[in-house]
Amino acid sequence: MKPRAAHRPARPPRAAPPARRSVAALLACLALGAGWGGGMASPGASGAPVGVSAVRPALAASPRSPVSAGSPVSPVPPAQAAGRPPAAGVAAAALHAARPASPASPAAELLTTPPPALPRPARRIVSLAPHLTELVFAAGGGSRLVGVGRYSDYPPQARGLPVVGDAFAINLEAVARLQPDLILVWQSALPPRQRERLRRLGVPVWESEIHTVEELAATLRALGRLMGTPQGDTAAAALLARWSALKQTYGARAPVRVFYQVWDAPLMTINDRHLIGSAIRACGGVNPFGSLPPLTPTVSWEAAVQADPQLVAAATVELGLLRRSWARFAQVDAVRNGQVVGLPADLLTRMGPRFIDGAQVLCAAIDAARRAAAP
């Protein structure tokens, strides 16, 4: 007779895996500040998703009818109102850190991390993030790239370059064999241990971060100086001119409440300090969760529904899934007016030269929601 097994308490049912997760969606989460140390789940101070009570000041201040331009919505987070420091992830805290200036280049004054000083212009470059690969090409150094990170697929010339790793693992031996004289790293997307191993190769490493369009332009200028190419300055000037024109075109139009969805389980969005948050504001949009401390806060569905967004947008290739997840909330303006939209996944989520293209698409979507909400 077989011995009777000891009684074990029933395990709680395992949550079903999210449906049809795409690589693009995962990379979007990393691009939105949810990288290594950036707080993939960025809850409120209690550790739970931010609920209705936490965002009630924002909901009260969020315009539900057109208001005059120059009336920004800047509700005070509850933690600050109570005199407590806001709970923020590492990525959000980095925004408040001192930004050292680099003596090598005025462009570095705007950068979170200054570029390294090189003895001569870089000739053999390894780029370990798709947006950095795009920036090198835009700054005139595409022919100097000898290796790239996975998913570096734009411009098309990048697809033929050797792939040496991704956000999860780097083939250090392959990097060393390429004999680079400069390695470009997206700091928040690469684990600290991997970054340390790269530094041990004895090659100059630039661990960059981009949080604003001005930093994006400064990165282009800095890359031009690192490579000795004038295209960096030219591309930066063109990018800033397009950004200024976009703000002048859309910024003063009637406000539109925008919920930008990063992820659905848990439900994640962005705050106003995020690069995409700046695009929402430039387009005349208002983010009801913009004042929350984390760059990518986790919020409850209840809070998102009560915010009553006039536009729900996500950089996704799964538009049907996005719309089905919101269809149950017929009381939300965006659902009622058919304004749940998908945006090109690689434009807004990559902090590269095509970001302004993505902002233009976002502005067009906000304009459509504006027209749909007009009486």
ABEGO torsion letter per residue (X at the ends): XBBBBBBBBBBBBBBBBBBGBBAAAAAAAAAAGABBGAGABBBBAAGBBBBAAAAAAAAAABBABBBBBGBBBBBBBAAAAAGBBBBBBAAAAAAABBBBBBAABAAAAABABBBBBBABBBABBBBABAAAAAAAAAAGAAAABABBBBGBAOBAAAAABBBAEBAABBBAAAAAAAGBABBBBBAAABBAAAAAAAAAAGBBBBBBBBABAAAAAAAAAAAAAAAGBAAAAAAAAAAAAAAAAAAAAAAABBBBBBBBBABAOBBBBBBAABAAAAAAAAAGBBBAAAABABABBBBBAAAAAAAGBABBBBBBABAAAAAAAAAABAABAAAAAGABBBBBAAAAABBBAAAAAAAAAAAAAAAAAAAAABX
